[in-house]
Amino acid sequence: MARTILYLVIVFTGLFSHKADADLGCEQVLAVAQMSINLRDEGHSLSSVLAEVERGDMRQKLDAQEINLLRQIVRISFTSEYSLREILEACKDGSLGIAKPKSKS
């Protein structure tokens, strides 16, 4: 479990790198959602996964809005409230609190 949680933390901390390319942010959101599903399928509880988001080191790296977004992504993917495709589409539409990707002309 420690290795999986470590990977989850790495994905989480890379999520909010504020790169100019918003598509990368959506790809990382998708990775977090997929990892949440994987942890669920391995038998981890939602509360244990959310507890990793709340850890002190995460709170030092992310602001409250980012923590809330992570909690939302973990919850909706863990509970299958939204599919991975729906999460990606919502991210690309800008409805997950991440800037909408700029259209390529």
PDB file as gemmi writes it, atoms N, CA and C in Angstrom:
CRYST1    1.000    1.000    1.000  90.00  90.00  90.00 P 1                      
ATOM      1  N   MET A   1       0.831  -1.188   0.000  1.00  0.00           N  
ATOM      2  CA  MET A   1       0.000   0.000   0.000  1.00  0.00           C  
ATOM      3  C   MET A   1       0.876   1.253   0.000  1.00  0.00           C  
ATOM      4  N   ALA A   2       1.976   1.232   0.705  1.00  0.00           N  
ATOM      5  CA  ALA A   2       2.830   2.421   0.795  1.00  0.00           C  
ATOM      6  C   ALA A   2       3.295   2.866  -0.589  1.00  0.00           C  
ATOM      7  N   ARG A   3       3.644   1.922  -1.436  1.00  0.00           N  
ATOM      8  CA  ARG A   3       4.106   2.274  -2.782  1.00  0.00           C  
ATOM      9  C   ARG A   3       2.982   2.927  -3.585  1.00  0.00           C  
ATOM     10  N   THR A   4       1.776   2.378  -3.469  1.00  0.00           N  
ATOM     11  CA  THR A   4       0.639   2.930  -4.184  1.00  0.00           C  
ATOM     12  C   THR A   4       0.318   4.325  -3.679  1.00  0.00           C  
ATOM     13  N   ILE A   5       0.328   4.507  -2.367  1.00  0.00           N  
ATOM     14  CA  ILE A   5       0.046   5.818  -1.790  1.00  0.00           C  
ATOM     15  C   ILE A   5       1.133   6.806  -2.191  1.00  0.00           C  
ATOM     16  N   LEU A   6       2.378   6.364  -2.219  1.00  0.00           N  
ATOM     17  CA  LEU A   6       3.463   7.235  -2.650  1.00  0.00           C  
ATOM     18  C   LEU A   6       3.230   7.692  -4.087  1.00  0.00           C  
ATOM     19  N   TYR A   7       2.840   6.787  -4.945  1.00  0.00           N  
ATOM     20  CA  TYR A   7       2.542   7.151  -6.330  1.00  0.00           C  
ATOM     21  C   TYR A   7       1.395   8.152  -6.379  1.00  0.00           C  
ATOM     22  N   LEU A   8       0.360   7.912  -5.563  1.00  0.00           N  
ATOM     23  CA  LEU A   8      -0.780   8.814  -5.516  1.00  0.00           C  
ATOM     24  C   LEU A   8      -0.345  10.215  -5.107  1.00  0.00           C  
ATOM     25  N   VAL A   9       0.514  10.321  -4.131  1.00  0.00           N  
ATOM     26  CA  VAL A   9       1.005  11.615  -3.679  1.00  0.00           C  
ATOM     27  C   VAL A   9       1.820  12.293  -4.785  1.00  0.00           C  
ATOM     28  N   ILE A  10       2.630  11.528  -5.479  1.00  0.00           N  
ATOM     29  CA  ILE A  10       3.411  12.098  -6.584  1.00  0.00           C  
ATOM     30  C   ILE A  10       2.476  12.647  -7.658  1.00  0.00           C  
ATOM     31  N   VAL A  11       1.451  11.900  -7.988  1.00  0.00           N  
ATOM     32  CA  VAL A  11       0.487  12.366  -8.983  1.00  0.00           C  
ATOM     33  C   VAL A  11      -0.209  13.614  -8.477  1.00  0.00           C  
ATOM     34  N   PHE A  12      -0.634  13.605  -7.212  1.00  0.00           N  
ATOM     35  CA  PHE A  12      -1.331  14.761  -6.654  1.00  0.00           C  
ATOM     36  C   PHE A  12      -0.460  16.007  -6.685  1.00  0.00           C  
ATOM     37  N   THR A  13       0.776  15.892  -6.256  1.00  0.00           N  
ATOM     38  CA  THR A  13       1.613  17.082  -6.190  1.00  0.00           C  
ATOM     39  C   THR A  13       1.981  17.585  -7.571  1.00  0.00           C  
ATOM     40  N   GLY A  14       1.990  16.730  -8.559  1.00  0.00           N  
ATOM     41  CA  GLY A  14       2.242  17.165  -9.923  1.00  0.00           C  
ATOM     42  C   GLY A  14       1.014  17.773 -10.587  1.00  0.00           C  
ATOM     43  N   LEU A  15      -0.142  17.556  -9.980  1.00  0.00           N  
ATOM     44  CA  LEU A  15      -1.391  18.017 -10.563  1.00  0.00           C  
ATOM     45  C   LEU A  15      -1.451  19.524 -10.693  1.00  0.00           C  
ATOM     46  N   PHE A  16      -0.917  20.227  -9.748  1.00  0.00           N  
ATOM     47  CA  PHE A  16      -1.081  21.670  -9.724  1.00  0.00           C  
ATOM     48  C   PHE A  16       0.233  22.375  -9.979  1.00  0.00           C  
ATOM     49  N   SER A  17       0.867  22.010 -11.067  1.00  0.00           N  
ATOM     50  CA  SER A  17       2.133  22.633 -11.423  1.00  0.00           C  
ATOM     51  C   SER A  17       1.920  23.947 -12.156  1.00  0.00           C  
ATOM     52  N   HIS A  18       0.676  24.274 -12.465  1.00  0.00           N  
ATOM     53  CA  HIS A  18       0.302  25.525 -13.127  1.00  0.00           C  
ATOM     54  C   HIS A  18       1.085  25.756 -14.409  1.00  0.00           C  
ATOM     55  N   LYS A  19       1.192  24.740 -15.196  1.00  0.00           N  
ATOM     56  CA  LYS A  19       1.835  24.856 -16.504  1.00  0.00           C  
ATOM     57  C   LYS A  19       0.916  25.626 -17.440  1.00  0.00           C  
ATOM     58  N   ALA A  20       1.478  26.188 -18.460  1.00  0.00           N  
ATOM     59  CA  ALA A  20       0.684  26.945 -19.427  1.00  0.00           C  
ATOM     60  C   ALA A  20      -0.276  26.034 -20.179  1.00  0.00           C  
ATOM     61  N   ASP A  21       0.086  24.775 -20.325  1.00  0.00           N  
ATOM     62  CA  ASP A  21      -0.737  23.832 -21.080  1.00  0.00           C  
ATOM     63  C   ASP A  21      -1.783  23.198 -20.167  1.00  0.00           C  
ATOM     64  N   ALA A  22      -3.019  23.653 -20.261  1.00  0.00           N  
ATOM     65  CA  ALA A  22      -4.082  23.149 -19.396  1.00  0.00           C  
ATOM     66  C   ALA A  22      -4.421  21.698 -19.704  1.00  0.00           C  
ATOM     67  N   ASP A  23      -4.121  21.215 -20.930  1.00  0.00           N  
ATOM     68  CA  ASP A  23      -4.367  19.809 -21.244  1.00  0.00           C  
ATOM     69  C   ASP A  23      -3.589  18.898 -20.307  1.00  0.00           C  
ATOM     70  N   LEU A  24      -2.402  19.301 -19.944  1.00  0.00           N  
ATOM     71  CA  LEU A  24      -1.594  18.508 -19.018  1.00  0.00           C  
ATOM     72  C   LEU A  24      -2.310  18.385 -17.686  1.00  0.00           C  
ATOM     73  N   GLY A  25      -2.918  19.478 -17.219  1.00  0.00           N  
ATOM     74  CA  GLY A  25      -3.688  19.437 -15.980  1.00  0.00           C  
ATOM     75  C   GLY A  25      -4.813  18.424 -16.058  1.00  0.00           C  
ATOM     76  N   CYS A  26      -5.506  18.384 -17.178  1.00  0.00           N  
ATOM     77  CA  CYS A  26      -6.602  17.435 -17.345  1.00  0.00           C  
ATOM     78  C   CYS A  26      -6.081  15.999 -17.402  1.00  0.00           C  
ATOM     79  N   GLU A  27      -4.939  15.800 -18.022  1.00  0.00           N  
ATOM     80  CA  GLU A  27      -4.350  14.465 -18.052  1.00  0.00           C  
ATOM     81  C   GLU A  27      -3.988  14.024 -16.637  1.00  0.00           C  
ATOM     82  N   GLN A  28      -3.515  14.957 -15.825  1.00  0.00           N  
ATOM     83  CA  GLN A  28      -3.165  14.621 -14.451  1.00  0.00           C  
ATOM     84  C   GLN A  28      -4.412  14.372 -13.610  1.00  0.00           C  
ATOM     85  N   VAL A  29      -5.478  15.134 -13.858  1.00  0.00           N  
ATOM     86  CA  VAL A  29      -6.745  14.878 -13.182  1.00  0.00           C  
ATOM     87  C   VAL A  29      -7.204  13.461 -13.507  1.00  0.00           C  
ATOM     88  N   LEU A  30      -7.091  13.088 -14.750  1.00  0.00           N  
ATOM     89  CA  LEU A  30      -7.470  11.743 -15.171  1.00  0.00           C  
ATOM     90  C   LEU A  30      -6.604  10.685 -14.472  1.00  0.00           C  
ATOM     91  N   ALA A  31      -5.323  10.962 -14.324  1.00  0.00           N  
ATOM     92  CA  ALA A  31      -4.431  10.026 -13.631  1.00  0.00           C  
ATOM     93  C   ALA A  31      -4.827   9.866 -12.166  1.00  0.00           C  
ATOM     94  N   VAL A  32      -5.207  10.963 -11.523  1.00  0.00           N  
ATOM     95  CA  VAL A  32      -5.661  10.899 -10.132  1.00  0.00           C  
ATOM     96  C   VAL A  32      -6.939  10.083 -10.041  1.00  0.00           C  
ATOM     97  N   ALA A  33      -7.867  10.314 -10.966  1.00  0.00           N  
ATOM     98  CA  ALA A  33      -9.116   9.558 -10.976  1.00  0.00           C  
ATOM     99  C   ALA A  33      -8.842   8.067 -11.170  1.00  0.00           C  
ATOM    100  N   GLN A  34      -7.954   7.743 -12.105  1.00  0.00           N  
ATOM    101  CA  GLN A  34      -7.629   6.330 -12.355  1.00  0.00           C  
ATOM    102  C   GLN A  34      -6.967   5.696 -11.137  1.00  0.00           C  
ATOM    103  N   MET A  35      -6.073   6.441 -10.484  1.00  0.00           N  
ATOM    104  CA  MET A  35      -5.421   5.905  -9.295  1.00  0.00           C  
ATOM    105  C   MET A  35      -6.438   5.680  -8.176  1.00  0.00           C  
ATOM    106  N   SER A  36      -7.406   6.568  -8.060  1.00  0.00           N  
ATOM    107  CA  SER A  36      -8.447   6.395  -7.047  1.00  0.00           C  
ATOM    108  C   SER A  36      -9.241   5.114  -7.295  1.00  0.00           C  
ATOM    109  N   ILE A  37      -9.551   4.857  -8.544  1.00  0.00           N  
ATOM    110  CA  ILE A  37     -10.263   3.632  -8.905  1.00  0.00           C  
ATOM    111  C   ILE A  37      -9.397   2.411  -8.614  1.00  0.00           C  
ATOM    112  N   ASN A  38      -8.115   2.493  -8.956  1.00  0.00           N  
ATOM    113  CA  ASN A  38      -7.205   1.374  -8.692  1.00  0.00           C  
ATOM    114  C   ASN A  38      -7.129   1.076  -7.198  1.00  0.00           C  
ATOM    115  N   LEU A  39      -7.020   2.126  -6.377  1.00  0.00           N  
ATOM    116  CA  LEU A  39      -6.956   1.931  -4.930  1.00  0.00           C  
ATOM    117  C   LEU A  39      -8.243   1.305  -4.410  1.00  0.00           C  
ATOM    118  N   ARG A  40      -9.377   1.746  -4.941  1.00  0.00           N  
ATOM    119  CA  ARG A  40     -10.662   1.153  -4.560  1.00  0.00           C  
ATOM    120  C   ARG A  40     -10.671  -0.329  -4.911  1.00  0.00           C  
ATOM    121  N   ASP A  41     -10.241  -0.649  -6.129  1.00  0.00           N  
ATOM    122  CA  ASP A  41     -10.250  -2.037  -6.585  1.00  0.00           C  
ATOM    123  C   ASP A  41      -9.281  -2.919  -5.801  1.00  0.00           C  
ATOM    124  N   GLU A  42      -8.252  -2.301  -5.214  1.00  0.00           N  
ATOM    125  CA  GLU A  42      -7.309  -3.039  -4.366  1.00  0.00           C  
ATOM    126  C   GLU A  42      -7.839  -3.233  -2.951  1.00  0.00           C  
ATOM    127  N   GLY A  43      -8.989  -2.640  -2.657  1.00  0.00           N  
ATOM    128  CA  GLY A  43      -9.615  -2.836  -1.354  1.00  0.00           C  
ATOM    129  C   GLY A  43      -9.434  -1.697  -0.362  1.00  0.00           C  
ATOM    130  N   HIS A  44      -8.841  -0.599  -0.794  1.00  0.00           N  
ATOM    131  CA  HIS A  44      -8.678   0.542   0.107  1.00  0.00           C  
ATOM    132  C   HIS A  44     -10.012   1.252   0.268  1.00  0.00           C  
ATOM    133  N   SER A  45     -10.218   1.824   1.431  1.00  0.00           N  
ATOM    134  CA  SER A  45     -11.460   2.552   1.673  1.00  0.00           C  
ATOM    135  C   SER A  45     -11.346   3.981   1.158  1.00  0.00           C  
ATOM    136  N   LEU A  46     -12.489   4.571   0.873  1.00  0.00           N  
ATOM    137  CA  LEU A  46     -12.521   5.960   0.435  1.00  0.00           C  
ATOM    138  C   LEU A  46     -11.911   6.859   1.505  1.00  0.00           C  
ATOM    139  N   SER A  47     -12.221   6.591   2.756  1.00  0.00           N  
ATOM    140  CA  SER A  47     -11.693   7.437   3.834  1.00  0.00           C  
ATOM    141  C   SER A  47     -10.168   7.364   3.915  1.00  0.00           C  
ATOM    142  N   SER A  48      -9.583   6.202   3.636  1.00  0.00           N  
ATOM    143  CA  SER A  48      -8.121   6.099   3.689  1.00  0.00           C  
ATOM    144  C   SER A  48      -7.466   6.846   2.527  1.00  0.00           C  
ATOM    145  N   VAL A  49      -8.098   6.823   1.362  1.00  0.00           N  
ATOM    146  CA  VAL A  49      -7.554   7.552   0.220  1.00  0.00           C  
ATOM    147  C   VAL A  49      -7.695   9.056   0.450  1.00  0.00           C  
ATOM    148  N   LEU A  50      -8.854   9.474   0.943  1.00  0.00           N  
ATOM    149  CA  LEU A  50      -9.052  10.895   1.237  1.00  0.00           C  
ATOM    150  C   LEU A  50      -8.115  11.372   2.342  1.00  0.00           C  
ATOM    151  N   ALA A  51      -7.791  10.488   3.278  1.00  0.00           N  
ATOM    152  CA  ALA A  51      -6.863  10.858   4.349  1.00  0.00           C  
ATOM    153  C   ALA A  51      -5.492  11.202   3.777  1.00  0.00           C  
ATOM    154  N   GLU A  52      -5.097  10.549   2.697  1.00  0.00           N  
ATOM    155  CA  GLU A  52      -3.815  10.870   2.063  1.00  0.00           C  
ATOM    156  C   GLU A  52      -3.835  12.282   1.489  1.00  0.00           C  
ATOM    157  N   VAL A  53      -4.995  12.705   0.999  1.00  0.00           N  
ATOM    158  CA  VAL A  53      -5.123  14.058   0.473  1.00  0.00           C  
ATOM    159  C   VAL A  53      -4.980  15.071   1.608  1.00  0.00           C  
ATOM    160  N   GLU A  54      -5.444  14.705   2.785  1.00  0.00           N  
ATOM    161  CA  GLU A  54      -5.450  15.610   3.936  1.00  0.00           C  
ATOM    162  C   GLU A  54      -4.135  15.626   4.709  1.00  0.00           C  
ATOM    163  N   ARG A  55      -3.198  14.815   4.331  1.00  0.00           N  
ATOM    164  CA  ARG A  55      -1.925  14.738   5.070  1.00  0.00           C  
ATOM    165  C   ARG A  55      -1.244  16.092   5.125  1.00  0.00           C  
ATOM    166  N   GLY A  56      -0.471  16.298   6.162  1.00  0.00           N  
ATOM    167  CA  GLY A  56       0.206  17.566   6.392  1.00  0.00           C  
ATOM    168  C   GLY A  56       1.080  18.014   5.242  1.00  0.00           C  
ATOM    169  N   ASP A  57       1.842  17.096   4.643  1.00  0.00           N  
ATOM    170  CA  ASP A  57       2.730  17.496   3.552  1.00  0.00           C  
ATOM    171  C   ASP A  57       1.947  17.951   2.328  1.00  0.00           C  
ATOM    172  N   MET A  58       0.766  17.397   2.132  1.00  0.00           N  
ATOM    173  CA  MET A  58      -0.074  17.849   1.024  1.00  0.00           C  
ATOM    174  C   MET A  58      -0.595  19.246   1.303  1.00  0.00           C  
ATOM    175  N   ARG A  59      -0.969  19.509   2.541  1.00  0.00           N  
ATOM    176  CA  ARG A  59      -1.494  20.821   2.913  1.00  0.00           C  
ATOM    177  C   ARG A  59      -0.429  21.911   2.778  1.00  0.00           C  
ATOM    178  N   GLN A  60       0.831  21.519   2.892  1.00  0.00           N  
ATOM    179  CA  GLN A  60       1.915  22.489   2.739  1.00  0.00           C  
ATOM    180  C   GLN A  60       2.138  22.835   1.269  1.00  0.00           C  
ATOM    181  N   LYS A  61       1.839  21.927   0.373  1.00  0.00           N  
ATOM    182  CA  LYS A  61       2.105  22.130  -1.051  1.00  0.00           C  
ATOM    183  C   LYS A  61       0.914  22.687  -1.815  1.00  0.00           C  
ATOM    184  N   LEU A  62      -0.298  22.464  -1.303  1.00  0.00           N  
ATOM    185  CA  LEU A  62      -1.509  22.845  -2.027  1.00  0.00           C  
ATOM    186  C   LEU A  62      -2.354  23.785  -1.179  1.00  0.00           C  
ATOM    187  N   ASP A  63      -3.098  24.659  -1.849  1.00  0.00           N  
ATOM    188  CA  ASP A  63      -3.992  25.535  -1.099  1.00  0.00           C  
ATOM    189  C   ASP A  63      -5.338  24.831  -0.897  1.00  0.00           C  
ATOM    190  N   ALA A  64      -6.225  25.472  -0.153  1.00  0.00           N  
ATOM    191  CA  ALA A  64      -7.507  24.861   0.200  1.00  0.00           C  
ATOM    192  C   ALA A  64      -8.342  24.519  -1.033  1.00  0.00           C  
ATOM    193  N   GLN A  65      -8.322  25.380  -2.041  1.00  0.00           N  
ATOM    194  CA  GLN A  65      -9.085  25.120  -3.263  1.00  0.00           C  
ATOM    195  C   GLN A  65      -8.560  23.874  -3.973  1.00  0.00           C  
ATOM    196  N   GLU A  66      -7.252  23.728  -4.021  1.00  0.00           N  
ATOM    197  CA  GLU A  66      -6.651  22.558  -4.674  1.00  0.00           C  
ATOM    198  C   GLU A  66      -6.955  21.281  -3.889  1.00  0.00           C  
ATOM    199  N   ILE A  67      -6.888  21.355  -2.574  1.00  0.00           N  
ATOM    200  CA  ILE A  67      -7.222  20.189  -1.738  1.00  0.00           C  
ATOM    201  C   ILE A  67      -8.678  19.787  -1.977  1.00  0.00           C  
ATOM    202  N   ASN A  68      -9.565  20.771  -2.031  1.00  0.00           N  
ATOM    203  CA  ASN A  68     -10.982  20.464  -2.269  1.00  0.00           C  
ATOM    204  C   ASN A  68     -11.197  19.829  -3.636  1.00  0.00           C  
ATOM    205  N   LEU A  69     -10.474  20.308  -4.633  1.00  0.00           N  
ATOM    206  CA  LEU A  69     -10.576  19.718  -5.967  1.00  0.00           C  
ATOM    207  C   LEU A  69     -10.088  18.273  -5.943  1.00  0.00           C  
ATOM    208  N   LEU A  70      -8.981  18.021  -5.278  1.00  0.00           N  
ATOM    209  CA  LEU A  70      -8.485  16.648  -5.178  1.00  0.00           C  
ATOM    210  C   LEU A  70      -9.499  15.754  -4.491  1.00  0.00           C  
ATOM    211  N   ARG A  71     -10.069  16.240  -3.412  1.00  0.00           N  
ATOM    212  CA  ARG A  71     -11.080  15.449  -2.692  1.00  0.00           C  
ATOM    213  C   ARG A  71     -12.259  15.133  -3.623  1.00  0.00           C  
ATOM    214  N   GLN A  72     -12.679  16.123  -4.405  1.00  0.00           N  
ATOM    215  CA  GLN A  72     -13.787  15.926  -5.330  1.00  0.00           C  
ATOM    216  C   GLN A  72     -13.442  14.875  -6.375  1.00  0.00           C  
ATOM    217  N   ILE A  73     -12.266  14.975  -6.950  1.00  0.00           N  
ATOM    218  CA  ILE A  73     -11.853  14.018  -7.988  1.00  0.00           C  
ATOM    219  C   ILE A  73     -11.783  12.611  -7.419  1.00  0.00           C  
ATOM    220  N   VAL A  74     -11.172  12.481  -6.245  1.00  0.00           N  
ATOM    221  CA  VAL A  74     -11.071  11.164  -5.609  1.00  0.00           C  
ATOM    222  C   VAL A  74     -12.463  10.606  -5.331  1.00  0.00           C  
ATOM    223  N   ARG A  75     -13.322  11.415  -4.758  1.00  0.00           N  
ATOM    224  CA  ARG A  75     -14.654  10.939  -4.380  1.00  0.00           C  
ATOM    225  C   ARG A  75     -15.485  10.516  -5.595  1.00  0.00           C  
ATOM    226  N   ILE A  76     -15.551  11.361  -6.622  1.00  0.00           N  
ATOM    227  CA  ILE A  76     -16.424  11.034  -7.759  1.00  0.00           C  
ATOM    228  C   ILE A  76     -15.896   9.874  -8.590  1.00  0.00           C  
ATOM    229  N   SER A  77     -14.584   9.678  -8.593  1.00  0.00           N  
ATOM    230  CA  SER A  77     -14.053   8.524  -9.325  1.00  0.00           C  
ATOM    231  C   SER A  77     -14.133   7.262  -8.479  1.00  0.00           C  
ATOM    232  N   PHE A  78     -13.832   7.371  -7.192  1.00  0.00           N  
ATOM    233  CA  PHE A  78     -13.855   6.221  -6.286  1.00  0.00           C  
ATOM    234  C   PHE A  78     -15.253   5.617  -6.214  1.00  0.00           C  
ATOM    235  N   THR A  79     -16.267   6.475  -6.173  1.00  0.00           N  
ATOM    236  CA  THR A  79     -17.648   6.007  -6.044  1.00  0.00           C  
ATOM    237  C   THR A  79     -18.314   5.726  -7.387  1.00  0.00           C  
ATOM    238  N   SER A  80     -17.580   5.907  -8.466  1.00  0.00           N  
ATOM    239  CA  SER A  80     -18.098   5.723  -9.831  1.00  0.00           C  
ATOM    240  C   SER A  80     -19.263   6.659 -10.131  1.00  0.00           C  
ATOM    241  N   GLU A  81     -19.275   7.802  -9.442  1.00  0.00           N  
ATOM    242  CA  GLU A  81     -20.303   8.807  -9.701  1.00  0.00           C  
ATOM    243  C   GLU A  81     -20.162   9.322 -11.134  1.00  0.00           C  
ATOM    244  N   TYR A  82     -18.921   9.440 -11.579  1.00  0.00           N  
ATOM    245  CA  TYR A  82     -18.619   9.831 -12.953  1.00  0.00           C  
ATOM    246  C   TYR A  82     -17.587   8.869 -13.507  1.00  0.00           C  
ATOM    247  N   SER A  83     -17.694   8.595 -14.796  1.00  0.00           N  
ATOM    248  CA  SER A  83     -16.705   7.739 -15.450  1.00  0.00           C  
ATOM    249  C   SER A  83     -15.444   8.547 -15.721  1.00  0.00           C  
ATOM    250  N   LEU A  84     -14.374   7.862 -16.051  1.00  0.00           N  
ATOM    251  CA  LEU A  84     -13.133   8.555 -16.395  1.00  0.00           C  
ATOM    252  C   LEU A  84     -13.347   9.487 -17.588  1.00  0.00           C  
ATOM    253  N   ARG A  85     -14.115   9.052 -18.550  1.00  0.00           N  
ATOM    254  CA  ARG A  85     -14.404   9.884 -19.710  1.00  0.00           C  
ATOM    255  C   ARG A  85     -15.150  11.144 -19.298  1.00  0.00           C  
ATOM    256  N   GLU A  86     -16.137  11.008 -18.431  1.00  0.00           N  
ATOM    257  CA  GLU A  86     -16.898  12.171 -17.969  1.00  0.00           C  
ATOM    258  C   GLU A  86     -16.028  13.140 -17.172  1.00  0.00           C  
ATOM    259  N   ILE A  87     -15.121  12.603 -16.381  1.00  0.00           N  
ATOM    260  CA  ILE A  87     -14.198  13.453 -15.620  1.00  0.00           C  
ATOM    261  C   ILE A  87     -13.294  14.225 -16.571  1.00  0.00           C  
ATOM    262  N   LEU A  88     -12.766  13.544 -17.575  1.00  0.00           N  
ATOM    263  CA  LEU A  88     -11.900  14.213 -18.545  1.00  0.00           C  
ATOM    264  C   LEU A  88     -12.664  15.295 -19.304  1.00  0.00           C  
ATOM    265  N   GLU A  89     -13.880  14.983 -19.728  1.00  0.00           N  
ATOM    266  CA  GLU A  89     -14.692  15.970 -20.445  1.00  0.00           C  
ATOM    267  C   GLU A  89     -15.000  17.176 -19.567  1.00  0.00           C  
ATOM    268  N   ALA A  90     -15.336  16.944 -18.311  1.00  0.00           N  
ATOM    269  CA  ALA A  90     -15.625  18.046 -17.387  1.00  0.00           C  
ATOM    270  C   ALA A  90     -14.392  18.915 -17.180  1.00  0.00           C  
ATOM    271  N   CYS A  91     -13.249  18.282 -17.105  1.00  0.00           N  
ATOM    272  CA  CYS A  91     -12.007  19.031 -16.955  1.00  0.00           C  
ATOM    273  C   CYS A  91     -11.758  19.892 -18.189  1.00  0.00           C  
ATOM    274  N   LYS A  92     -11.908  19.301 -19.347  1.00  0.00           N  
ATOM    275  CA  LYS A  92     -11.681  20.048 -20.590  1.00  0.00           C  
ATOM    276  C   LYS A  92     -12.680  21.182 -20.779  1.00  0.00           C  
ATOM    277  N   ASP A  93     -13.881  21.010 -20.230  1.00  0.00           N  
ATOM    278  CA  ASP A  93     -14.891  22.065 -20.290  1.00  0.00           C  
ATOM    279  C   ASP A  93     -14.646  23.160 -19.258  1.00  0.00           C  
ATOM    280  N   GLY A  94     -13.732  22.889 -18.332  1.00  0.00           N  
ATOM    281  CA  GLY A  94     -13.447  23.867 -17.288  1.00  0.00           C  
ATOM    282  C   GLY A  94     -14.398  23.793 -16.111  1.00  0.00           C  
ATOM    283  N   SER A  95     -15.185  22.735 -16.010  1.00  0.00           N  
ATOM    284  CA  SER A  95     -16.156  22.650 -14.925  1.00  0.00           C  
ATOM    285  C   SER A  95     -15.657  21.912 -13.684  1.00  0.00           C  
ATOM    286  N   LEU A  96     -14.382  21.597 -13.636  1.00  0.00           N  
ATOM    287  CA  LEU A  96     -13.803  20.989 -12.444  1.00  0.00           C  
ATOM    288  C   LEU A  96     -12.933  21.957 -11.659  1.00  0.00           C  
ATOM    289  N   GLY A  97     -12.979  23.218 -12.013  1.00  0.00           N  
ATOM    290  CA  GLY A  97     -12.161  24.186 -11.301  1.00  0.00           C  
ATOM    291  C   GLY A  97     -10.760  24.328 -11.862  1.00  0.00           C  
ATOM    292  N   ILE A  98     -10.536  23.750 -13.025  1.00  0.00           N  
ATOM    293  CA  ILE A  98      -9.252  23.855 -13.713  1.00  0.00           C  
ATOM    294  C   ILE A  98      -9.500  24.690 -14.967  1.00  0.00           C  
ATOM    295  N   ALA A  99      -8.584  25.540 -15.272  1.00  0.00           N  
ATOM    296  CA  ALA A  99      -8.754  26.419 -16.432  1.00  0.00           C  
ATOM    297  C   ALA A  99      -9.049  25.601 -17.689  1.00  0.00           C  
ATOM    298  N   LYS A 100      -9.991  26.091 -18.471  1.00  0.00           N  
ATOM    299  CA  LYS A 100     -10.355  25.452 -19.727  1.00  0.00           C  
ATOM    300  C   LYS A 100      -9.179  25.559 -20.704  1.00  0.00           C  
ATOM    301  N   PRO A 101      -8.832  24.446 -21.352  1.00  0.00           N  
ATOM    302  CA  PRO A 101      -7.720  24.489 -22.309  1.00  0.00           C  
ATOM    303  C   PRO A 101      -7.992  25.496 -23.418  1.00  0.00           C  
ATOM    304  N   LYS A 102      -6.949  26.149 -23.853  1.00  0.00           N  
ATOM    305  CA  LYS A 102      -7.074  27.091 -24.984  1.00  0.00           C  
ATOM    306  C   LYS A 102      -7.229  26.277 -26.259  1.00  0.00           C  
ATOM    307  N   SER A 103      -8.121  26.740 -27.118  1.00  0.00           N  
ATOM    308  CA  SER A 103      -8.303  26.038 -28.380  1.00  0.00           C  
ATOM    309  C   SER A 103      -7.104  26.272 -29.271  1.00  0.00           C  
ATOM    310  N   LYS A 104      -6.750  25.230 -29.992  1.00  0.00           N  
ATOM    311  CA  LYS A 104      -5.601  25.315 -30.907  1.00  0.00           C  
ATOM    312  C   LYS A 104      -6.101  25.728 -32.272  1.00  0.00           C  
ATOM    313  N   SER A 105      -5.593  26.819 -32.771  1.00  0.00           N  
ATOM    314  CA  SER A 105      -6.055  27.316 -34.076  1.00  0.00           C  
ATOM    315  C   SER A 105      -5.175  26.840 -35.194  1.00  0.00           C  
TER     316      SER A 105                                                      
END                                                                             
